């Protein structure tokens, strides 16, 4: 810990601060509280199921009601883990004071902590620093006071909190380094969670992140007006614009990964554990339509020959594609195993969030696997459009489920039905703009899907300009219910 240094915003590549080996080695994660964190396989060989399980990391609802300055009652087992973390890393107690555990996932645990060395380092990451009220100096007193006491009073400030992410030693080193490097590259991007610093003690990596105040999505999304939706999405698309401009796919856009404060109308995009840089093996969806039709016609002709059953030795090449993400928020090209996915997969996920808010239903899609996810999408868009989306990526989609029609339903009808307005009531003008924008986000063809920059210029975003002010200013009594998402 002694080697932790202030963050430097230079051109140098990201480095994890490394401490000298200690005799306390790596017993920090030997007994994770829940058994589902024990992995027998090699950490380098994390299975696809583990990646998908990471998306399920939800925190207990009870934690959302705790005050950010109320330590509360901490479970004895959690206290033991906190004490072990503080004792295992040299110099930790001089830097941070652990308060409580605020999140736990498959690959890491997050703790709330007070930053004891805040004044000794570069704090350009602190978004609240410029909004703090000026604290007047203490009144002069005729009583005798020592100079040290006066200096301490004048330097008094509110506690600064950070989120300490303890990444389990069973996580792949490549995954850990990838997340930290991406956060480092996005350190100056607006509405993106910055990385304060990170350090390593033997095989234990700890990341220090800002502690953001926000409300639980379930508590406010049903109360949002259309202008509120525009403000929410403008903040989210602002973050995605910066992320996509750097050629990075977040891959896990969902409400719990966008920490939004309705009072200040500000949000921050977090959790880049599944993020990756744009690229991959070529997919025919990026070919021009003529070349794509030629290739598909040849493939269809070769597979149309009569055959009985399946060949013992299938010579067709296998297709491997990244399918990481949260079930219900994955784009069609992810489900169809497109090998050259683009930043448009994040736009689809934002569209699902908007559909959730407009329909007042969370989660809107609730599939158990990829097949059910495709069935849910086909129920809305119809078999005809879904079949065309599959052909775009060299796949065939077909279903004999009678409830899946050929044409599907309009998004307007879906929203009217979801909000119990089937009695002839129409959408308002603002809602119609929102539905038109929703259609641009939920376009099955990723090449026709709207981009983050285009979304920020859309007329729907202008609806948020009607809301005046920027919310209440911060003060000692203005504390929301913070929950930090891994």
FENMOPE-V871459 format. One record per helix or strand of 3 or more residues. SS is the DSSP state (@ for helix, = for strand). FROM is the first residue (numbers start at 0). LEN is the number of residues. If there is no record, write none. Layout:
SS | FROM | LEN
SS | FROM | LEN
This chain:
@ | 34 | 3
@ | 42 | 3
@ | 47 | 7
@ | 60 | 5
@ | 75 | 13
@ | 91 | 4
= | 95 | 9
= | 107 | 8
@ | 117 | 3
@ | 128 | 3
@ | 146 | 8
= | 160 | 7
@ | 172 | 13
= | 194 | 7
= | 203 | 7
@ | 216 | 7
@ | 225 | 20
@ | 254 | 3
= | 257 | 4
= | 265 | 4
@ | 283 | 3
@ | 288 | 15
@ | 331 | 4
@ | 343 | 16
@ | 369 | 23
@ | 410 | 8
@ | 428 | 13
@ | 451 | 5
@ | 458 | 8
